Amino acid sequence: MTGHSPLLTLNNGIPMPAVGLGVFQSPPDHTATAVESALAEGYRLIDTAAAYANDRQVGDGIRRAGIPRDDLFIETKVWISDYGYNATLHAFDKSAGKLGVDRLDLLLLHQPLPSRFDLTLDAYRALEKLLADGKVRAIGVSNFTPEHLQRLLVETSVVPAVNQIEVHPYFQQTTLQRLHAEHGIRTQAWSPIGGITSYRGGEKRTFDDSTLLEIGRQHGKSAAQVMLRWHLQEGRSAIPKSTKPARIAENFDIFDFELSADQIAAIDALDTGVRGGPDPDSITLETYGREIPEA
Ligand code: NDP
């Protein structure tokens, strides 16, 4: 156990651990063990999604760890196939049922659906209802661009607590992060250690970056730990994924060192402006739709 994550306060006053475990691409038969090792290590935030098809196993890991429910922060995401007011209300039941909880700490819309923004707005209005009913403690979005956020802010009532977006040293989205800051929306970084620069077979992997490795050498830390510390010091939440206990521990062993202003500036300078994930405007029901099973 390497300590506890600092807490970030969301715009409705709810505290959220800054660092959590991600489970995208965690095979179902490794997910419960990954969640259990993370919780034993001191993690209290788990980020999953209906589309990851491993939420039942996330629930198993949570139950096996035996940590009081109120000490955990469980967040999941509604997939686009479940957008629309009633469908999204039902998506909550599906997710909560699979996870084995009656309440979620944070529920996000996984993607904007630009060609059906009406459905996206109705889905968000369902999140507002779930929030009002006390079924979720905070609501938010993921992969929203400045344009999507502006439209959402105009057409709905509750300012999202979080926008979970791709942020790692090679893709930093600083304009979007500034917009978040103006509206009190917390940036949560997905692929925070640049996994997407690696598992997609990219040529330039953050893990091999000479600047990150050199900064790590100065602190006795790995490139992954340097990246996670950079997120913390810039006020972001980060949800690194691993199914390997040693890496789960490594990614949480980041609370005992401090990057200097020069080191932060050197990491900021690594931005290439090139996205690793899909362009949010390219997401359609036809290309990405898929049925999310009942609980
Ligand atoms: P990460 O940046 O977390 O990197 C994960 C990858 O890096 C995995 O291949 C993992 O492999 C490997 N890895 C983990 N720790 C280390 C380490 N210390 N040293 C070297 N390699 C390491 O990428 P993700 O894309 O998984 O993003 C994290 C989480 O963000 C996801 O799991 C998911 O919860 C969320 N996410 C959300 C998206 C969205 O659209 N909202 C999109 C993508 C991710 P291994 O498991 O073998 O250790």
Residues whose N, C-alpha, C, O or C-beta is under 5 A from the ligand:
A	BS01	NDP	G22 V23 F24 D47 H110 S142 Q164 A189 W190 S191 P192 I193 G194 G195 I196 Y199 A224 I239 P240 K241 S242 T243 K244 R247 E250
